[in-house]
Amino acid sequence: MGRSNRIVQTTLRMKRIALILILLLQTTFQIKAQFILVPSLHATKIETKKSDIVNYNQLPFIDDFSNYNGLPNQSKWQSVNAMVNNNYQFNPPTIGVVTLDAIDAYGKLYPNANSSNFEADTLLSQPIRLDSIISSTRQKLSKGDSIYFSFYVQPGGGSGQPWETIGSSPSSSDSLILEFYTQEGWQRVWAMGGLPLDTLFAQENAYYKYVMIPIVEDKYFIKDFRFRFRNIASLNNNPQTAYIGNCDQWNIDYVYIDKDRRIEDTTRRELAFVDRAPSMLKHYQSMPANQYIVDEMADSLQIKIVNLYSEPLSSIYKYYIKDQAGNLLHTYDGGFENINPYIMNNSYQSAVSHARPLVNYDFNLLSSWQSFIITHTIKEGVGQDVLSANDTIEFVQKFENYFAYDDGSAENGIGVEPISGSHLAVSYHLNQADTLTAVDIYFNSSLNEANLKSFYICVWKSINKIPVELIYKSEKLTPISDSLNKFVRFELEEAIFLEQGDFSLSLQTKGNDYLNIGFDRNTNSSQYTYSKTGVNWEQSFLSGSVMMRPYFGYKALVGLDEQNKVLDFNFYPNPTSSKIFFQGISNAEKQILDISGRLLISTFENQIDISYLKQGVYILRVENEEGIVETRKIVKTK
C-alpha cells in the first residue's frame, strides 16, 4: 500500500473517530435532575490535513455524499478536515452529507478556538476545468454556456426538542462561506449566518436551503478553477472545560456544477434514500447468535424514500439478504408504487410496501459468529434518475457474542448527576441462560480528559427491565482491548452465570464524579435505560442508546468459536448437574476449561463428572488422534 493511501486511510479513521465522539450541544443539558448530556472532545493525530493527490475534473461536477463515509472522495476533493457521514444529517435531500464543524483534522478543537469567532473547517475541491470540455473534440466554455453552481445547506442541531435533536446549531455570529478561485486569489461569492434548523424551516419550508449561483465572470473560466466552503465558529462560553466541545455544524449536500442549466433548475429527476438502512431485529442492532430466536425479528422496516423531481414518479423498491459469502438468501419485492414530489408537501414515499416493507424472513444461524448483508434498492419504474449512488443502502446484520442497541456512533455523551453511588443502567433480555464475561464501554472524551473517573460495573437481575437484585459488583476492572472507535473492553473478575430473563448492567460512580458515556442518537433504546441517584430507578426519555455492550462466553476473552462443529460426536446431557457422557469419539482427549480458558479436567474416558464445579458455563475441548480440535459449551446447573 502506498504512502498516500495509508495517509488517506489513517485520516479517514481519525476524522471519523473525532466527529463521532463529539457531543454536539453547546450547553449542558439536564433532564429530571438525573440524566445529563455534556460536550466532549477527543484528540487524535494524523499525518496530514490535506490530500497530496491532484485530479482535474471536467463538467459535470457532482457529489451527493451518498455512497461513502469518511474522507470526501479524493477524485473530487482535496480537503480532509471535513467529513462525509450519515450520522448528523436531518432529513437531507439524499442520504449522506459532508459536515464542517469546530474540530481540525487532528480531531481537536482548533488552536485558535475561542468564544468569539475563529476560522474552522475548509472543504476544498479538486481543480475543475472551466476553460473547456475535452472529449472527442475540445469545446471552449464561456458565460454563454449557462453554467450554474448549486448545493443544499443545512445548519446542524436537528429539529424538535433538545432530547431528540442531533448536532449543534451555529450561533448568529457564526457563518458558512463559499469562495471561488481565480488567478488573482479567492473571491467570496456567497455566505450564510448561523441559525437554528427550525428557523431555516420556517423560512424555506424545508430542512435545507437550496443555493444556485451562476458562473458568469470571465475570471472563473480557467483550467484550474476551484471552490471552497469555510465555516467561522465560536465556542460556548462555559467556565467548566469539561463542558466545552465541538459545535457549530454545517451540513452540505448535493454539490452540482454543469452547463446548460437555468435559474429555474431547482428540481432534478431523482429518487433517493434519505436515511440509513435499519436493523432487521426488533430491539437490537446486534445480538449473540445463541440468543437469537424468530421473535427477535422486526415485523416491518422503516424506509425513507424521496422524489426530488417536480412531478410524481413511479418507483420499484426491493431488498435482498445475502450471507457472508455473497449467496442470495431472500428477496423482498415491493413492486411498483407512485411517489409524489417532496416539494408538494414535504412528504416522502407513503406506500406501505415501500415505506414499511414487511420482514418475512428468519435467519438460519449455522455458527456463533455470522453476519448478513441486507441491501435496499430503489429504481425509477420508467426512465432513469440522475444519480444511481443514492439508490442503494446497506446494513450488516451481525450475530456474534454481544448485545448492542447502538450503531457504533456516538453523537452525544450521557451520564447521570454526579452524586456518589449514582447508577446509569441498561436492561437486556436473555432467551436462554448464558455467561457474561466482559463489557464494552464507549467513553466520550472531554477537554483535558476531565471525565476519566473510577467506577464499578454492576450486574442486576431485572423484572420488567428494572434492576431489582444485585448479582455482581466489580472490584477491579482490567481493560483487555481498545478498538479504533473507542470501545474499551473490560474483563469481569469472574464469569457471571445469568438465567433466562431480564438482566441489567449499570455503571456506578465511586465518588461525586460524572461518567461521560457514548450516546448514539440515531437509535433509541430509552425504554431500556434507567438512572438512580437515590432510592428509585428512573427511566430515561432521552432519545438514543447508551453505548455499553455485554459480551458472553469465552470467545470474548480468548477468541474461540463456540460452535465450530468439525468432529462427529455427541455428548449429553447439557445442561447437567453431575456427569457428561460421550458417544462416537472414544480415542480422544476431553478437556473441561473455565470461561477464561484455564484447564480444570482432562481425560480420555467417555464420561466426565463435573458435579463439584460451580454453577455456570464451561468450555468442552475435544482433540482426536489426528489433532483435530473442537470446542463446545457446557452449562453446569445446581
VEXFIBA-713888 format. One record per residue (C-alpha): x, y, z; residue in one letter. Coordinates in nm, 2 decimals, always signed. Layout:
        x        y        z   residu
        X        Y        Z        a
...
//
This chain:
        x        y        z   residu
    +0.00    +0.00    +0.00        m
    +0.14    +0.34    -0.10        g
    +0.21    +0.62    +0.15        r
    -0.07    +0.84    +0.01        s
    -0.32    +0.55    +0.05        n
    -0.20    +0.50    +0.41        r
    -0.25    +0.87    +0.48        i
    -0.60    +0.86    +0.33        v
    -0.70    +0.56    +0.54        q
    -0.54    +0.70    +0.86        t
    -0.71    +1.04    +0.80        t
    -1.04    +0.88    +0.74        l
    -1.03    +0.67    +1.06        r
    -0.91    +0.96    +1.27        m
    -1.16    +1.22    +1.15        k
    -1.44    +0.96    +1.18        r
    -1.34    +0.89    +1.54        i
    -1.32    +1.25    +1.62        a
    -1.65    +1.36    +1.47        l
    -1.84    +1.05    +1.60        i
    -1.71    +1.11    +1.95        l
    -1.81    +1.47    +1.99        i
    -2.12    +1.58    +2.18        l
    -2.29    +1.84    +1.97        l
    -2.47    +2.05    +2.23        l
    -2.34    +2.40    +2.31        q
    -2.47    +2.39    +2.67        t
    -2.51    +2.13    +2.93        t
    -2.85    +1.97    +2.91        f
    -3.01    +1.81    +3.21        q
    -3.33    +1.61    +3.24        i
    -3.52    +1.53    +3.56        k
    -3.21    +1.62    +3.76        a
    -3.06    +1.28    +3.68        q
    -2.96    +1.23    +3.32        f
    -2.71    +1.49    +3.19        i
    -2.57    +1.54    +2.84        l
    -2.24    +1.73    +2.81        v
    -1.99    +1.82    +2.54        p
    -1.68    +1.60    +2.48        s
    -1.36    +1.62    +2.29        l
    -1.13    +1.35    +2.15        h
    -0.78    +1.43    +2.04        a
    -0.63    +1.22    +1.77        t
    -0.33    +1.30    +1.55        k
    -0.30    +1.22    +1.18        i
    -0.01    +1.27    +0.93        e
    -0.16    +1.55    +0.71        t
    -0.45    +1.78    +0.68        k
    -0.46    +1.79    +0.30        k
    -0.45    +1.53    +0.02        s
    -0.14    +1.55    -0.20        d
    -0.33    +1.39    -0.49        i
    -0.43    +1.64    -0.76        v
    -0.70    +1.54    -1.00        n
    -0.85    +1.76    -1.27        y
    -1.23    +1.73    -1.32        n
    -1.44    +1.82    -1.61        q
    -1.81    +1.92    -1.61        l
    -2.04    +1.79    -1.48        p
    -1.91    +1.80    -1.13        f
    -2.14    +1.63    -0.88        i
    -2.12    +1.47    -0.54        d
    -2.41    +1.40    -0.31        d
    -2.20    +1.21    -0.05        f
    -2.45    +0.92    -0.05        s
    -2.25    +0.61    -0.10        n
    -1.95    +0.65    +0.12        y
    -1.84    +0.78    +0.46        n
    -1.52    +0.94    +0.59        g
    -1.29    +1.15    +0.38        l
    -1.45    +1.33    +0.09        p
    -1.39    +1.15    -0.24        n
    -1.03    +1.24    -0.33        q
    -1.10    +1.24    -0.71        s
    -1.33    +1.54    -0.64        k
    -1.19    +1.70    -0.31        w
    -0.85    +1.79    -0.17        q
    -0.96    +1.89    +0.18        s
    -0.96    +1.63    +0.46        v
    -1.08    +1.83    +0.76        n
    -1.45    +1.79    +0.68        a
    -1.61    +1.45    +0.70        m
    -1.87    +1.27    +0.49        v
    -2.12    +1.09    +0.72        n
    -2.48    +0.99    +0.77        n
    -2.49    +1.04    +1.15        n
    -2.55    +1.42    +1.18        y
    -2.79    +1.47    +0.89        q
    -3.16    +1.55    +0.95        f
    -3.39    +1.48    +0.66        n
    -3.12    +1.57    +0.40        p
    -3.20    +1.59    +0.02        p
    -3.04    +1.25    -0.02        t
    -2.87    +1.02    +0.23        i
    -2.52    +1.14    +0.34        g
    -2.38    +1.49    +0.39        v
    -2.04    +1.65    +0.44        v
    -2.01    +1.82    +0.78        t
    -1.80    +2.13    +0.87        l
    -1.75    +2.19    +1.24        d
    -1.51    +2.33    +1.50        a
    -1.25    +2.05    +1.51        i
    -0.95    +2.02    +1.29        d
    -0.81    +1.72    +1.10        a
    -0.64    +1.60    +1.42        y
    -0.98    +1.57    +1.59        g
    -0.90    +1.86    +1.83        k
    -1.05    +2.20    +1.87        l
    -0.86    +2.44    +1.65        y
    -0.57    +2.60    +1.83        p
    -0.73    +2.94    +1.77        n
    -1.07    +2.83    +1.90        a
    -1.24    +3.09    +2.12        n
    -1.58    +3.21    +2.23        s
    -1.58    +3.50    +1.98        s
    -1.51    +3.38    +1.62        n
    -1.24    +3.17    +1.46        f
    -1.18    +3.01    +1.12        e
    -1.26    +2.64    +1.14        a
    -1.30    +2.37    +0.87        d
    -1.25    +2.40    +0.49        t
    -1.39    +2.18    +0.22        l
    -1.17    +2.24    -0.09        l
    -1.25    +2.10    -0.43        s
    -1.00    +1.95    -0.68        q
    -0.93    +2.17    -0.98        p
    -1.22    +2.18    -1.23        i
    -1.17    +2.27    -1.60        r
    -1.39    +2.56    -1.67        l
    -1.19    +2.67    -1.97        d
    -1.32    +2.38    -2.19        s
    -1.47    +2.04    -2.22        i
    -1.24    +1.78    -2.38        i
    -1.40    +1.47    -2.53        s
    -1.35    +1.38    -2.90        s
    -1.31    +1.75    -2.97        t
    -1.23    +2.05    -2.74        r
    -1.53    +2.28    -2.66        q
    -1.44    +2.61    -2.51        k
    -1.65    +2.72    -2.22        l
    -1.78    +3.07    -2.15        s
    -2.06    +3.25    -1.97        k
    -2.28    +3.18    -2.27        g
    -2.29    +2.81    -2.18        d
    -2.51    +2.89    -1.88        s
    -2.30    +2.73    -1.61        i
    -2.46    +2.72    -1.26        y
    -2.32    +2.61    -0.92        f
    -2.58    +2.46    -0.68        s
    -2.58    +2.29    -0.35        f
    -2.80    +2.23    -0.04        y
    -2.70    +2.36    +0.30        v
    -2.84    +2.27    +0.65        q
    -2.73    +2.42    +0.99        p
    -2.66    +2.15    +1.24        g
    -2.86    +2.08    +1.55        g
    -3.15    +1.89    +1.41        g
    -3.51    +1.98    +1.48        s
    -3.75    +1.94    +1.77        g
    -3.70    +1.91    +2.15        q
    -3.34    +1.91    +2.29        p
    -3.37    +1.55    +2.40        w
    -3.45    +1.45    +2.04        e
    -3.20    +1.66    +1.83        t
    -2.86    +1.57    +1.68        i
    -2.59    +1.83    +1.64        g
    -2.52    +2.19    +1.74        s
    -2.67    +2.49    +1.58        s
    -2.43    +2.76    +1.46        p
    -2.49    +3.08    +1.65        s
    -2.59    +3.40    +1.48        s
    -2.23    +3.52    +1.49        s
    -2.11    +3.21    +1.30        d
    -2.12    +3.17    +0.93        s
    -2.06    +2.95    +0.63        l
    -1.87    +3.10    +0.33        i
    -1.84    +2.99    -0.03        l
    -1.54    +3.11    -0.23        e
    -1.43    +3.07    -0.60        f
    -1.07    +3.06    -0.70        y
    -0.93    +3.29    -0.97        t
    -0.57    +3.37    -1.07        q
    -0.59    +3.68    -0.85        e
    -0.69    +3.47    -0.55        g
    -1.00    +3.36    -0.36        w
    -1.33    +3.56    -0.42        q
    -1.62    +3.54    -0.18        r
    -1.94    +3.46    -0.37        v
    -2.19    +3.36    -0.10        w
    -2.22    +3.35    +0.28        a
    -2.48    +3.25    +0.53        m
    -2.51    +3.34    +0.90        g
    -2.58    +3.08    +1.17        g
    -2.93    +3.00    +1.28        l
    -3.13    +2.70    +1.42        p
    -3.27    +2.45    +1.18        l
    -3.62    +2.52    +1.29        d
    -3.58    +2.88    +1.19        t
    -3.45    +2.78    +0.85        l
    -3.75    +2.55    +0.81        f
    -3.98    +2.85    +0.88        a
    -3.80    +3.05    +0.61        q
    -3.76    +2.78    +0.34        e
    -4.04    +2.53    +0.42        n
    -3.77    +2.27    +0.40        a
    -3.50    +2.13    +0.63        y
    -3.23    +2.27    +0.39        y
    -3.17    +2.57    +0.18        k
    -3.11    +2.53    -0.19        y
    -2.85    +2.77    -0.33        v
    -2.79    +2.83    -0.70        m
    -2.51    +3.06    -0.83        i
    -2.45    +3.15    -1.19        p
    -2.08    +3.15    -1.31        i
    -2.07    +3.44    -1.55        v
    -1.74    +3.63    -1.49        e
    -1.46    +3.56    -1.73        d
    -1.20    +3.53    -1.45        k
    -1.36    +3.19    -1.34        y
    -1.32    +3.03    -1.69        f
    -0.98    +2.88    -1.62        i
    -0.84    +2.53    -1.64        k
    -0.78    +2.51    -1.26        d
    -1.10    +2.66    -1.12        f
    -1.16    +2.55    -0.77        r
    -1.41    +2.64    -0.49        f
    -1.41    +2.60    -0.12        r
    -1.65    +2.61    +0.17        f
    -1.53    +2.76    +0.50        r
    -1.70    +2.80    +0.84        n
    -1.65    +3.06    +1.11        i
    -1.73    +2.91    +1.45        a
    -1.74    +3.02    +1.82        s
    -1.71    +2.81    +2.13        l
    -1.97    +2.80    +2.41        n
    -1.85    +3.04    +2.68        n
    -1.85    +2.79    +2.97        n
    -1.61    +2.81    +3.27        p
    -1.61    +2.43    +3.31        q
    -1.37    +2.30    +3.04        t
    -1.53    +1.95    +3.06        a
    -1.84    +2.11    +2.90        y
    -1.66    +2.27    +2.61        i
    -1.65    +2.06    +2.29        g
    -1.73    +2.06    +1.92        n
    -2.00    +2.29    +1.80        c
    -2.14    +2.49    +1.51        d
    -2.21    +2.22    +1.25        q
    -2.30    +2.28    +0.89        w
    -2.42    +2.00    +0.66        n
    -2.37    +2.04    +0.28        i
    -2.53    +1.81    +0.03        d
    -2.56    +1.75    -0.35        y
    -2.29    +1.99    -0.49        v
    -2.35    +2.02    -0.86        y
    -2.18    +2.22    -1.14        i
    -2.28    +2.19    -1.51        d
    -2.35    +2.38    -1.82        k
    -2.69    +2.44    -2.00        d
    -2.87    +2.50    -1.67        r
    -3.13    +2.76    -1.58        r
    -3.21    +2.96    -1.28        i
    -3.54    +2.77    -1.26        e
    -3.34    +2.45    -1.23        d
    -3.45    +2.38    -0.87        t
    -3.55    +2.01    -0.91        t
    -3.40    +1.71    -1.07        r
    -3.52    +1.37    -1.18        r
    -3.40    +1.19    -0.87        e
    -3.53    +0.91    -0.65        l
    -3.32    +0.85    -0.34        a
    -3.29    +0.71    +0.00        f
    -3.28    +0.96    +0.28        v
    -3.19    +0.77    +0.60        d
    -2.96    +0.48    +0.67        r
    -3.06    +0.11    +0.63        a
    -3.22    -0.02    +0.96        p
    -3.15    -0.33    +1.16        s
    -3.39    -0.62    +1.09        m
    -3.41    -0.70    +1.46        l
    -3.69    -0.56    +1.67        k
    -3.48    -0.42    +1.95        h
    -3.11    -0.46    +1.88        y
    -2.85    -0.36    +1.62        q
    -2.67    -0.68    +1.70        s
    -2.72    -0.97    +1.94        m
    -2.55    -1.30    +2.03        p
    -2.61    -1.58    +1.79        a
    -2.71    -1.82    +2.06        n
    -2.97    -1.58    +2.19        q
    -3.14    -1.53    +1.86        y
    -3.50    -1.66    +1.81        i
    -3.75    -1.57    +1.54        v
    -3.94    -1.34    +1.78        d
    -3.64    -1.11    +1.77        e
    -3.72    -1.02    +1.41        m
    -3.89    -0.69    +1.34        a
    -4.24    -0.71    +1.19        d
    -4.15    -0.44    +0.93        s
    -3.88    -0.18    +0.85        l
    -3.89    +0.20    +0.82        q
    -3.75    +0.32    +0.49        i
    -3.75    +0.68    +0.39        k
    -3.75    +0.75    +0.01        i
    -3.77    +1.09    -0.16        v
    -3.87    +1.22    -0.50        n
    -3.67    +1.54    -0.58        l
    -3.84    +1.59    -0.92        y
    -4.13    +1.83    -0.99        s
    -4.37    +1.56    -1.09        e
    -4.48    +1.22    -0.95        p
    -4.26    +0.93    -1.04        l
    -4.31    +0.55    -1.04        s
    -4.07    +0.35    -0.83        s
    -3.96    -0.01    -0.77        i
    -3.84    -0.10    -0.42        y
    -3.66    -0.42    -0.32        k
    -3.44    -0.56    -0.05        y
    -3.20    -0.86    -0.07        y
    -3.05    -1.07    +0.21        i
    -2.71    -1.23    +0.14        k
    -2.48    -1.43    +0.36        d
    -2.11    -1.36    +0.42        q
    -2.01    -1.55    +0.10        a
    -2.25    -1.34    -0.11        g
    -2.51    -1.61    -0.16        n
    -2.86    -1.48    -0.21        l
    -3.09    -1.60    +0.07        l
    -3.40    -1.39    +0.04        h
    -3.56    -1.12    -0.18        t
    -3.84    -0.88    -0.09        y
    -4.02    -0.72    -0.39        d
    -4.23    -0.42    -0.31        g
    -4.35    -0.38    -0.67        g
    -4.44    -0.05    -0.84        f
    -4.56    +0.25    -0.65        e
    -4.61    +0.61    -0.73        n
    -4.43    +0.87    -0.52        i
    -4.52    +1.24    -0.51        n
    -4.25    +1.52    -0.53        p
    -4.11    +1.63    -0.19        y
    -4.18    +1.99    -0.29        i
    -4.55    +1.93    -0.30        m
    -4.60    +1.89    +0.08        n
    -4.25    +1.79    +0.22        n
    -4.36    +1.42    +0.21        s
    -4.17    +1.10    +0.15        y
    -4.29    +0.78    +0.00        q
    -4.60    +0.67    +0.19        s
    -4.69    +0.35    +0.01        a
    -4.67    +0.08    +0.28        v
    -4.49    -0.18    +0.05        s
    -4.20    +0.07    +0.01        h
    -4.21    +0.28    +0.33        a
    -4.29    -0.01    +0.57        r
    -4.18    -0.33    +0.40        p
    -4.26    -0.65    +0.58        l
    -3.99    -0.87    +0.73        v
    -4.09    -1.22    +0.63        n
    -3.76    -1.39    +0.69        y
    -3.60    -1.58    +0.97        d
    -3.22    -1.60    +0.99        f
    -3.07    -1.95    +0.99        n
    -2.76    -1.93    +1.21        l
    -2.51    -2.20    +1.15        l
    -2.23    -2.07    +1.37        s
    -2.18    -1.85    +1.67        s
    -2.02    -1.57    +1.45        w
    -2.22    -1.49    +1.15        q
    -2.33    -1.18    +0.96        s
    -2.57    -1.10    +0.67        f
    -2.58    -0.81    +0.43        i
    -2.92    -0.65    +0.37        i
    -2.92    -0.44    +0.06        t
    -3.21    -0.20    -0.02        h
    -3.26    -0.06    -0.37        t
    -3.50    +0.19    -0.53        i
    -3.53    +0.24    -0.90        k
    -3.75    +0.46    -1.12        e
    -4.02    +0.25    -1.29        g
    -3.99    +0.44    -1.62        v
    -3.68    +0.62    -1.72        g
    -3.37    +0.68    -1.52        q
    -3.28    +0.93    -1.25        d
    -2.96    +1.15    -1.23        v
    -2.76    +0.96    -0.98        l
    -2.75    +0.59    -0.90        s
    -2.53    +0.61    -0.60        a
    -2.81    +0.72    -0.37        n
    -3.04    +0.44    -0.49        d
    -2.88    +0.18    -0.27        t
    -2.83    +0.14    +0.11        i
    -2.69    -0.15    +0.31        e
    -2.70    -0.28    +0.66        f
    -2.47    -0.56    +0.80        v
    -2.67    -0.77    +1.05        q
    -2.42    -0.92    +1.29        k
    -2.48    -1.22    +1.52        f
    -2.17    -1.26    +1.74        e
    -2.14    -1.27    +2.12        n
    -2.27    -0.93    +2.23        y
    -2.59    -0.72    +2.26        f
    -2.59    -0.37    +2.10        a
    -2.87    -0.12    +2.10        y
    -2.63    +0.14    +1.95        d
    -2.50    +0.15    +1.59        d
    -2.14    +0.23    +1.69        g
    -2.15    +0.60    +1.65        s
    -2.16    +0.84    +1.95        a
    -2.32    +1.17    +1.86        e
    -2.36    +1.27    +2.22        n
    -2.24    +1.18    +2.57        g
    -2.46    +1.08    +2.86        i
    -2.42    +1.04    +3.23        g
    -2.62    +1.09    +3.55        v
    -2.60    +1.36    +3.81        e
    -2.26    +1.34    +3.98        p
    -2.37    +1.21    +4.32        i
    -2.17    +0.94    +4.49        s
    -2.31    +0.60    +4.42        g
    -2.53    +0.71    +4.12        s
    -2.61    +0.45    +3.86        h
    -2.66    +0.45    +3.48        l
    -2.82    +0.12    +3.38        a
    -2.92    -0.05    +3.06        v
    -3.15    -0.36    +3.05        s
    -3.12    -0.66    +2.82        y
    -3.31    -0.99    +2.78        h
    -3.17    -1.34    +2.76        l
    -3.37    -1.60    +2.57        n
    -3.16    -1.87    +2.73        q
    -2.91    -1.89    +3.02        a
    -2.56    -1.77    +2.94        d
    -2.24    -1.65    +3.10        t
    -2.14    -1.28    +3.10        l
    -1.76    -1.24    +3.07        t
    -1.69    -0.89    +2.96        a
    -1.84    -0.55    +2.90        v
    -1.75    -0.30    +2.62        d
    -1.79    +0.07    +2.71        i
    -1.76    +0.36    +2.48        y
    -1.62    +0.66    +2.67        f
    -1.66    +1.01    +2.54        n
    -1.35    +1.22    +2.60        s
    -1.38    +1.57    +2.73        s
    -1.14    +1.86    +2.73        l
    -0.83    +1.77    +2.93        n
    -0.99    +1.42    +2.99        e
    -1.19    +1.56    +3.28        a
    -1.43    +1.26    +3.27        n
    -1.17    +0.99    +3.34        l
    -1.31    +0.88    +3.67        k
    -1.33    +0.55    +3.86        s
    -1.64    +0.34    +3.85        f
    -1.79    +0.00    +3.93        y
    -1.96    -0.23    +3.68        i
    -2.28    -0.39    +3.84        c
    -2.49    -0.67    +3.71        v
    -2.85    -0.70    +3.82        w
    -3.14    -0.94    +3.79        k
    -3.42    -0.73    +3.65        s
    -3.80    -0.75    +3.64        i
    -3.98    -0.57    +3.36        n
    -3.65    -0.41    +3.27        k
    -3.60    -0.25    +3.61        i
    -3.30    -0.37    +3.82        p
    -3.41    -0.54    +4.14        v
    -3.14    -0.77    +4.27        e
    -2.76    -0.70    +4.26        l
    -2.58    -1.01    +4.13        i
    -2.23    -0.88    +4.09        y
    -2.02    -0.57    +4.16        k
    -1.67    -0.53    +4.02        s
    -1.38    -0.46    +4.24        e
    -1.10    -0.44    +3.99        k
    -1.16    -0.39    +3.62        l
    -0.90    -0.48    +3.36        t
    -0.94    -0.34    +3.00        p
    -0.83    -0.61    +2.75        i
    -0.88    -0.42    +2.42        s
    -0.92    -0.07    +2.28        d
    -1.05    -0.05    +1.93        s
    -1.04    +0.24    +1.69        l
    -1.39    +0.35    +1.76        n
    -1.30    +0.38    +2.13        k
    -1.50    +0.09    +2.27        f
    -1.29    -0.04    +2.57        v
    -1.35    -0.40    +2.68        r
    -1.34    -0.48    +3.05        f
    -1.30    -0.84    +3.16        e
    -1.51    -0.92    +3.47        l
    -1.32    -1.07    +3.76        e
    -1.53    -1.38    +3.74        e
    -1.78    -1.52    +3.48        a
    -2.14    -1.44    +3.58        i
    -2.39    -1.71    +3.51        f
    -2.72    -1.55    +3.41        l
    -3.05    -1.73    +3.39        e
    -3.31    -1.68    +3.12        q
    -3.49    -1.35    +3.15        g
    -3.41    -0.98    +3.20        d
    -3.08    -0.85    +3.34        f
    -2.92    -0.51    +3.36        s
    -2.58    -0.36    +3.35        l
    -2.51    -0.04    +3.54        s
    -2.21    +0.18    +3.59        l
    -2.18    +0.32    +3.94        q
    -1.97    +0.61    +4.04        t
    -1.72    +0.57    +4.32        k
    -1.74    +0.94    +4.42        g
    -1.91    +1.26    +4.32        n
    -1.79    +1.20    +3.96        d
    -1.96    +1.24    +3.63        y
    -1.92    +0.94    +3.39        l
    -1.94    +1.06    +3.02        n
    -2.05    +0.75    +2.82        i
    -2.11    +0.75    +2.44        g
    -2.47    +0.81    +2.34        f
    -2.59    +0.71    +2.00        d
    -2.87    +0.95    +1.88        r
    -2.96    +0.75    +1.57        n
    -3.11    +0.46    +1.76        t
    -3.35    +0.48    +2.05        n
    -3.35    +0.24    +2.35        s
    -3.47    +0.49    +2.61        s
    -3.72    +0.23    +2.73        q
    -3.43    +0.01    +2.84        y
    -3.23    +0.29    +3.01        t
    -3.25    +0.39    +3.37        y
    -3.07    +0.60    +3.63        s
    -3.06    +0.61    +4.01        k
    -2.92    +0.88    +4.23        t
    -3.13    +0.79    +4.54        g
    -3.37    +0.51    +4.62        v
    -3.57    +0.47    +4.30        n
    -3.48    +0.39    +3.94        w
    -3.59    +0.64    +3.68        e
    -3.65    +0.56    +3.32        q
    -3.49    +0.79    +3.06        s
    -3.68    +0.97    +2.79        f
    -3.37    +1.09    +2.61        l
    -3.39    +0.96    +2.26        s
    -3.08    +0.75    +2.20        g
    -2.88    +0.45    +2.31        s
    -2.61    +0.42    +2.58        v
    -2.31    +0.26    +2.43        m
    -2.25    -0.02    +2.67        m
    -2.23    -0.38    +2.53        r
    -2.24    -0.70    +2.73        p
    -2.02    -0.98    +2.59        y
    -2.09    -1.35    +2.66        f
    -1.88    -1.67    +2.65        g
    -1.51    -1.74    +2.64        y
    -1.48    -1.61    +2.28        k
    -1.50    -1.26    +2.42        a
    -1.18    -1.33    +2.61        l
    -0.98    -1.59    +2.41        v
    -1.13    -1.57    +2.06        g
    -1.25    -1.93    +2.02        l
    -1.56    -2.03    +1.81        d
    -1.82    -2.19    +2.03        e
    -2.00    -2.38    +1.75        q
    -1.72    -2.48    +1.51        n
    -1.85    -2.84    +1.47        k
    -1.59    -3.04    +1.28        v
    -1.59    -3.37    +1.47        l
    -1.88    -3.61    +1.46        d
    -1.97    -3.69    +1.82        f
    -2.24    -3.63    +2.07        n
    -2.24    -3.55    +2.44        f
    -2.53    -3.54    +2.69        y
    -2.70    -3.42    +2.90        p
    -2.64    -3.04    +2.85        n
    -2.71    -2.86    +3.08        p
    -2.62    -3.11    +3.36        t
    -2.57    -3.10    +3.73        s
    -2.34    -3.41    +3.75        s
    -2.19    -3.62    +3.47        k
    -2.14    -3.58    +3.09        i
    -2.15    -3.88    +2.86        f
    -1.99    -3.91    +2.51        f
    -2.08    -4.11    +2.20        q
    -1.88    -4.16    +1.89        g
    -1.54    -4.03    +2.00        i
    -1.37    -4.28    +2.23        s
    -1.00    -4.23    +2.14        n
    -0.99    -3.85    +2.21        a
    -0.88    -3.63    +2.48        e
    -1.17    -3.44    +2.65        k
    -1.09    -3.13    +2.85        q
    -1.31    -2.90    +3.07        i
    -1.19    -2.54    +3.09        l
    -1.33    -2.25    +3.27        d
    -1.46    -1.94    +3.09        i
    -1.12    -1.78    +3.09        s
    -0.96    -2.09    +2.93        g
    -0.80    -2.24    +3.25        r
    -0.78    -2.62    +3.23        l
    -0.99    -2.79    +3.50        l
    -1.03    -3.16    +3.39        i
    -0.85    -3.37    +3.13        s
    -0.94    -3.74    +3.04        t
    -0.98    -3.99    +2.76        f
    -1.28    -4.16    +2.93        e
    -1.63    -4.14    +2.78        n
    -1.77    -3.97    +3.08        q
    -1.67    -3.67    +3.30        i
    -1.80    -3.59    +3.65        d
    -1.84    -3.21    +3.69        i
    -2.07    -3.23    +3.99        s
    -1.82    -3.04    +4.21        y
    -1.78    -2.75    +3.97        l
    -1.97    -2.43    +4.04        k
    -2.29    -2.34    +3.85        q
    -2.20    -2.17    +3.52        g
    -2.08    -2.21    +3.17        v
    -1.77    -2.41    +3.09        y
    -1.57    -2.50    +2.78        i
    -1.56    -2.85    +2.65        l
    -1.24    -2.91    +2.43        r
    -1.21    -3.23    +2.23        v
    -0.90    -3.33    +2.04        e
    -0.89    -3.65    +1.83        n
    -0.60    -3.87    +1.73        e
    -0.53    -3.66    +1.42        e
    -0.50    -3.35    +1.62        g
    -0.84    -3.20    +1.51        i
    -0.99    -2.98    +1.78        v
    -1.34    -2.88    +1.85        e
    -1.49    -2.67    +2.13        t
    -1.84    -2.67    +2.27        r
    -2.02    -2.50    +2.56        k
    -2.14    -2.69    +2.87        i
    -2.38    -2.54    +3.12        v
    -2.34    -2.67    +3.48        k
    -2.66    -2.63    +3.68        t
    -2.71    -2.66    +4.06        k
//
